[in-house]
């Protein structure tokens, strides 16, 4: 308790434990999503499950010890897709196809660069140089992004060729009890009925949203966890979730992935483009996540800066290096940590609980698998609402602050990228300040970042 200063943060031991459980349940999908994506490169799936848990646990422990933040880390979803499909799946350097071992080397180098920049405090300065209103817009934008992901996972928002997105199916289809060959009720009544109602997951997700909203309004701190478990239980009861044949199993060896780094392409300029891409996306995803989560947990100081930023960024950098050595793509901070913050998590104790659960998951992987996406989706949607509350603190009277904050807010979900939203917010901020002769509001770092982002979009 003394190590994490729980009481000083206005929290309690039980609140932190429940928050840690909530964060883990909300982001536990990565235990199987990461292996599913990376195994397409030829990497061993079973070893990836273990490496995902180990890297997430290590990174989250480091975040707790070095920064005392309720933020969890794991291999990033967008970054692992880039690793598997854009680098290993499609890239050729010097006539040679990029292997997953070469891509791991790029991730390793990216992490080492992060460590150096963190030691020199450059990363911390960049985080703290972002103006307060932009930070509020970024926080709300991440909330909007999280809610959008949740709406997709729930099936409430679906793809549309005409309008890009549309309302998912909520209509209950025709129900047929039996067939002409078997007109009477069968023993598989529920399975037969609900297999013909494709909207049931969406309806269960809506039920979950209502449960969490009501419990939150009643100030019940475990509302998110209760909602996730309630929807999972309903799915089990309706025969929509298959229970595992075994609950406990010994984790497989990580030997097929451990220390398989291949630096043979390090002299090629194209290899460094891969390193830069990993570096850029991870850098600003991490910045956005830390700013967003910490602003909603009241961890920013009176100037809107992030205290203990160096520790948080060092945890992220060390976890990336360790993850590459173990055999996974870039490890980064997770926006799903906001679910634990929404449950009341305020200190690193929340992260310790989440990390311990990731370690336990290596032995209980079959049980973790049963939580469906439509059960975690309501939590993400409510967390999105929670994070968008920061919009009320933006200075609406100053359009040189308001418009960049709005662009950062709206472009994150619409481009499906936290880093892109940050880019557009910073570029627009600098341009508007210049054309309104508000030069004193532009720091050197903000000007440098605006030029860098503009060059990236025009030439890379």
C-alpha positions in Angstrom: 0.0 0.0 0.0 2.8 2.4 0.9 4.7 1.7 -2.3 1.8 2.7 -4.4 0.4 5.4 -2.1 -3.2 4.1 -2.6 -4.8 6.2 0.2 -3.0 9.3 -0.9 -4.5 8.8 -4.4 -8.0 8.7 -2.9 -8.4 5.0 -3.6 -8.7 1.7 -1.6 -7.1 -1.7 -1.9 -10.3 -3.4 -3.0 -11.0 -0.6 -5.6 -7.5 -1.1 -7.1 -8.0 -4.9 -7.2 -11.4 -4.6 -9.0 -9.9 -2.1 -11.4 -7.0 -4.4 -12.2 -9.4 -7.2 -12.9 -11.6 -5.0 -15.1 -8.6 -3.8 -17.1 -7.5 -7.4 -17.6 -10.9 -8.7 -18.7 -11.4 -5.8 -21.1 -8.0 -6.4 -22.8 -7.7 -10.2 -22.4 -8.7 -10.6 -26.1 -5.1 -9.8 -27.0 -4.0 -13.1 -25.5 -5.4 -14.8 -28.6 -5.7 -11.9 -31.0 -1.9 -11.3 -31.0 -1.0 -14.9 -31.7 -3.8 -15.1 -34.4 -2.2 -12.2 -36.3 1.5 -12.9 -35.8 1.2 -16.7 -36.5 0.3 -15.8 -40.1 4.0 -15.1 -40.5 5.0 -18.7 -39.5 5.6 -17.9 -35.9 4.5 -20.6 -33.4 0.9 -19.9 -32.2 1.2 -21.7 -28.8 4.5 -20.0 -28.0 3.0 -16.7 -29.0 0.2 -17.1 -26.4 2.8 -17.4 -23.7 5.0 -14.6 -25.0 1.9 -12.3 -25.2 1.1 -13.0 -21.6 4.8 -12.6 -20.4 5.4 -9.4 -22.3 2.1 -7.9 -21.1 2.9 -8.9 -17.5 6.4 -7.5 -17.6 5.4 -4.2 -19.2 2.5 -3.7 -16.8 4.7 -4.5 -13.8 7.3 -2.0 -15.0 4.6 0.6 -15.4 3.5 0.0 -11.8 7.0 0.2 -10.4 8.5 3.0 -12.5 5.5 5.3 -12.8 2.8 4.1 -10.3 0.2 4.5 -13.1 -2.9 2.3 -13.6 -1.9 1.6 -17.2 -1.5 -1.9 -18.7 0.8 -2.8 -21.6 0.7 -5.6 -24.2 1.6 -6.1 -27.8 -0.2 -3.4 -29.8 -2.9 -4.6 -32.2 -2.3 -2.1 -35.0 1.5 -2.6 -34.7 1.2 -6.4 -34.8 -0.9 -6.1 -38.0 1.7 -3.9 -39.6 4.4 -6.4 -38.5 2.6 -9.4 -40.0 0.9 -8.1 -43.1 2.9 -5.0 -44.2 6.4 -6.0 -43.3 6.7 -9.8 -43.2 3.8 -10.4 -45.5 4.6 -7.9 -48.3 8.0 -6.3 -48.0 11.2 -7.3 -49.9 14.5 -5.7 -49.0 17.6 -6.1 -51.3 15.8 -8.8 -53.1 15.1 -10.8 -50.0 11.7 -11.4 -48.4 11.6 -9.9 -44.9 11.2 -12.7 -42.3 9.6 -12.4 -38.9 13.1 -12.7 -37.4 14.2 -9.6 -39.3 11.0 -7.8 -38.2 11.7 -8.6 -34.6 15.2 -7.1 -35.0 13.5 -3.8 -36.2 11.3 -3.9 -33.1 14.3 -4.4 -30.9 16.1 -1.5 -32.4 13.0 0.7 -32.1 12.9 -0.1 -28.4 16.6 0.7 -27.9 16.1 4.1 -29.5 13.1 4.7 -27.2 15.3 3.9 -24.2 17.9 6.4 -25.3 15.3 9.1 -26.0 13.7 8.5 -22.6 17.0 8.7 -20.8 17.7 12.1 -22.5 14.1 13.2 -21.5 13.2 14.0 -25.1 10.1 11.8 -25.0 9.0 13.4 -21.8 9.4 16.9 -23.2 7.3 16.0 -26.2 4.6 14.6 -24.0 4.5 17.7 -21.8 4.9 20.3 -24.7 1.5 19.4 -26.1 -0.9 22.2 -25.1 -3.6 21.5 -22.5 -6.6 21.9 -24.8 -5.0 19.5 -27.3 -4.5 17.0 -24.5 -8.1 17.2 -23.6 -9.1 16.8 -27.2 -6.8 13.8 -27.5 -8.3 12.2 -24.4 -11.8 12.7 -25.7 -10.8 11.4 -29.1 -9.4 8.2 -27.6 -12.7 7.9 -25.8 -14.6 8.3 -29.1 -12.2 5.8 -30.7 -12.7 3.2 -27.9 -16.5 3.6 -28.1 -16.4 3.2 -31.9 -14.4 -0.1 -31.5 -16.9 -1.2 -28.9 -19.8 -0.4 -31.2 -18.2 -2.5 -33.9 -17.4 -5.4 -31.6 -21.0 -5.4 -30.4 -22.3 -5.5 -34.0 -24.2 -2.2 -33.4 -22.2 -0.4 -36.1 -21.5 -2.2 -39.4 -19.7 -1.5 -42.6 -21.5 0.2 -45.5 -20.2 0.6 -49.0 -22.4 3.6 -49.5 -21.9 5.6 -46.3 -18.8 3.8 -44.8 -20.8 2.9 -41.6 -24.4 2.0 -40.8 -26.5 0.6 -38.0 -25.9 -3.1 -37.5 -28.7 -5.6 -37.6 -31.0 -5.4 -34.6 -33.9 -7.2 -36.2 -34.9 -10.6 -34.9 -35.3 -13.0 -37.9 -38.0 -15.6 -38.4 -37.8 -18.4 -35.9 -38.6 -21.9 -37.0 -39.1 -24.6 -34.4 -38.1 -27.8 -36.2 -38.2 -28.7 -39.9 -40.6 -30.4 -42.2 -38.7 -33.6 -41.6 -38.8 -33.0 -37.8 -41.8 -30.8 -37.1 -41.6 -31.3 -33.3 -39.4 -29.4 -30.8 -35.9 -30.8 -30.7 -33.7 -31.2 -27.6 -31.4 -28.5 -29.1 -34.2 -26.0 -28.9 -32.1 -23.0 -27.8 -29.3 -23.6 -30.2 -31.7 -24.0 -33.1 -33.6 -20.9 -32.3 -30.8 -18.5 -31.6 -28.7 -19.7 -34.5 -31.4 -18.0 -36.6 -31.3 -14.7 -34.8 -28.0 -13.1 -35.8 -28.8 -10.0 -33.8 -28.7 -11.7 -30.4 -25.0 -10.7 -29.7 -26.0 -7.0 -30.5 -29.0 -7.3 -28.2 -26.8 -8.7 -25.4 -24.3 -5.9 -25.9 -27.2 -3.4 -25.6 -28.2 -5.2 -22.4 -24.7 -4.9 -21.1 -24.6 -1.2 -21.9 -27.8 -0.7 -19.9 -26.6 -2.8 -17.0 -23.3 -0.9 -16.8 -24.9 2.5 -17.2 -27.5 1.8 -14.4 -24.9 0.5 -12.0 -22.6 3.4 -12.8 -25.4 5.9 -12.1 -25.9 4.1 -8.8 -22.2 4.6 -8.1 -21.4 0.9 -7.9 -17.7 0.8 -8.6 -17.6 -2.7 -10.0 -20.2 -1.9 -12.7 -17.9 -2.6 -15.7 -16.8 -6.0 -14.4 -20.4 -6.9 -13.5 -21.6 -6.0 -17.0 -18.9 -8.0 -18.7 -19.6 -11.1 -16.5 -23.4 -10.7 -16.9 -23.3 -10.7 -20.7 -20.8 -13.6 -20.7 -23.1 -15.5 -18.4 -26.1 -14.8 -20.7 -24.1 -16.0 -23.7 -23.3 -19.2 -21.8 -26.9 -19.7 -20.8 -28.1 -19.2 -24.4 -25.6 -21.7 -25.7 -23.7 -19.0 -27.6 -20.5 -19.5 -25.7 -18.8 -22.9 -25.8 -17.3 -23.9 -22.5 -13.8 -25.3 -22.6 -13.1 -29.0 -22.0 -10.3 -28.2 -19.7 -9.7 -25.1 -17.6 -6.1 -25.5 -16.5 -3.2 -26.4 -18.8 0.6 -26.1 -18.7 1.9 -23.3 -20.9 4.1 -24.4 -23.9 7.7 -23.4 -24.3 8.7 -20.1 -25.9 11.9 -21.6 -27.3 10.6 -21.4 -31.0 10.6 -17.6 -30.6 13.1 -16.7 -27.9 16.0 -14.5 -29.1 15.4 -15.2 -32.8 16.5 -11.7 -33.9 18.0 -11.4 -37.4 20.0 -8.2 -38.0 21.3 -9.1 -41.5 19.4 -6.2 -43.2 20.5 -3.5 -40.7 22.6 -1.7 -43.4 19.7 -1.3 -45.8 17.8 2.1 -45.8 14.5 0.2 -46.3 15.1 -1.6 -43.1 15.3 1.7 -41.3 12.0 2.8 -42.8 10.5 -0.2 -41.1 12.2 0.8 -37.8 11.0 4.4 -38.2 7.4 3.3 -38.8 7.3 1.1 -35.7 8.9 3.9 -33.8 6.6 6.6 -35.0 3.3 4.8 -34.5 4.3 3.4 -31.1 5.7 6.8 -29.9 2.5 8.7 -30.5 0.1 5.9 -29.6 1.8 5.7 -26.3 1.7 9.5 -25.8 -2.0 9.6 -26.7 -2.8 6.7 -24.4 -0.9 8.0 -21.4 -2.4 11.5 -21.8 -5.9 10.2 -22.3 -5.9 7.7 -19.4 -4.1 10.0 -17.0 -6.3 13.0 -17.7 -9.4 11.0 -16.9 -7.8 9.7 -13.6 -6.8 13.3 -12.6 -3.1 12.4 -12.8 -2.1 15.5 -14.9 -0.7 18.4 -12.9 -2.1 21.9 -12.8 -0.3 22.8 -16.0 -1.7 19.7 -17.8 1.6 17.9 -17.7 2.2 14.3 -17.0 4.1 13.7 -13.8 6.4 10.7 -13.7 6.3 10.6 -17.5 9.9 9.4 -17.7 9.1 6.3 -15.7 6.0 5.5 -17.8 7.9 6.0 -21.1 10.8 3.9 -19.8 8.4 1.1 -18.9 7.1 1.2 -22.5 10.6 1.2 -24.0 11.9 -1.7 -21.8 8.8 -3.8 -22.5 9.3 -3.3 -26.3 12.9 -4.5 -26.1 12.0 -7.4 -23.8 9.1 -8.3 -26.1 11.3 -8.4 -29.2 13.7 -10.7 -27.4 10.9 -13.0 -26.3 9.4 -13.0 -29.7 6.5 -10.5 -30.2 5.9 -7.2 -32.0 5.9 -3.8 -30.2 4.6 -3.7 -26.7 2.7 -0.5 -25.9 0.3 1.1 -23.5 -3.3 0.1 -23.9 -6.3 2.4 -24.1 -8.4 -0.4 -22.5 -6.6 0.7 -19.3 -9.3 3.4 -19.2 -11.8 0.7 -18.1 -9.8 0.1 -14.9 -9.6 3.9 -14.4 -13.3 4.1 -14.8 -13.7 1.5 -12.1 -11.7 3.7 -9.7 -8.1 2.6 -10.3 -5.6 5.3 -9.6 -2.3 3.7 -8.8 0.2 1.1 -9.9 -1.5 -1.5 -7.7 -4.2 -1.7 -10.4 -1.4 -2.5 -12.9 0.1 -5.1 -10.6 -3.2 -7.0 -10.4 -3.6 -6.9 -14.2 0.0 -8.1 -14.6 -0.6 -11.0 -12.2 -3.7 -12.0 -14.1 -1.7 -12.1 -17.4 0.7 -14.5 -15.7 -2.1 -16.6 -14.5 -3.7 -16.6 -17.9 -0.9 -18.7 -19.2 -2.3 -21.5 -17.1 -6.0 -20.7 -17.6 -6.0 -19.7 -21.3 -9.0 -22.0 -22.2 -11.1 -20.2 -19.6 -10.1 -16.7 -20.7 -11.0 -17.6 -24.3 -14.8 -17.8 -23.4 -15.3 -14.1 -22.9 -16.9 -13.0 -26.2 -16.3 -9.6 -27.9 -19.9 -8.6 -27.4 -19.4 -8.9 -23.6 -16.4 -6.6 -23.5 -17.9 -4.2 -26.1 -20.3 -2.5 -23.6 -17.4 -1.8 -21.2 -15.5 -0.1 -24.0 -18.5 2.0 -25.0 -19.1 3.2 -21.5 -15.4 4.0 -21.1 -15.7 6.0 -24.2 -18.4 8.1 -22.6 -16.3 8.5 -19.5 -13.3 9.8 -21.4 -15.3 12.2 -23.6 -16.3 14.1 -20.4 -12.9 15.9 -20.8 -14.5 17.9 -23.6 -16.3 20.1 -21.0 -12.9 21.5 -19.9 -11.8 22.7 -23.4 -11.6 26.5 -23.9 -14.5 27.0 -26.3 -13.9 30.8 -26.5 -10.5 30.4 -28.2 -10.8 29.0 -31.7 -7.1 28.6 -32.1 -7.3 26.0 -29.4 -10.8 24.6 -30.0 -10.4 23.7 -33.7 -7.2 21.7 -33.4 -8.6 19.9 -30.3 -11.7 19.1 -32.3 -9.7 17.8 -35.2 -7.7 15.6 -33.0 -10.9 14.3 -31.3 -12.8 13.5 -34.5 -9.9 12.2 -36.7 -8.9 9.4 -34.3 -11.9 7.2 -34.8 -12.5 8.3 -38.5 -8.9 7.3 -39.5 -8.8 4.4 -37.0 -5.5 5.7 -35.7 -4.5 7.5 -32.5 -1.2 8.7 -33.9 -3.0 10.2 -37.0 -5.3 12.2 -34.8 -2.4 13.6 -32.9 -0.6 14.5 -36.1 -3.6 16.4 -37.5 -4.2 18.2 -34.1 -0.6 19.4 -33.9 -0.3 20.4 -37.6 -3.6 22.4 -37.5 -2.6 23.9 -34.1 0.6 25.4 -35.5 -0.9 26.5 -38.8 -3.8 28.3 -37.1 -1.5 29.9 -34.5 0.8 31.2 -37.3 -2.0 32.7 -39.4 -3.5 34.4 -36.3 -0.1 35.8 -35.3 -0.1 33.9 -32.0 3.6 33.0 -32.4 4.3 33.0 -28.6 1.9 30.0 -28.2 4.1 27.8 -30.5 6.9 26.1 -28.8 9.9 24.9 -30.8 9.0 21.3 -30.2 5.5 21.9 -31.5 6.8 23.6 -34.6 9.3 20.8 -35.2 6.6 18.1 -34.8 4.3 19.9 -37.2 7.0 20.1 -39.8 8.0 16.4 -39.2 4.4 15.2 -39.5 3.8 17.2 -42.7 6.9 15.8 -44.3 5.9 12.3 -43.2 2.5 12.6 -44.9 3.8 14.2 -48.0 6.9 12.0 -48.7 6.6 8.7 -46.8 
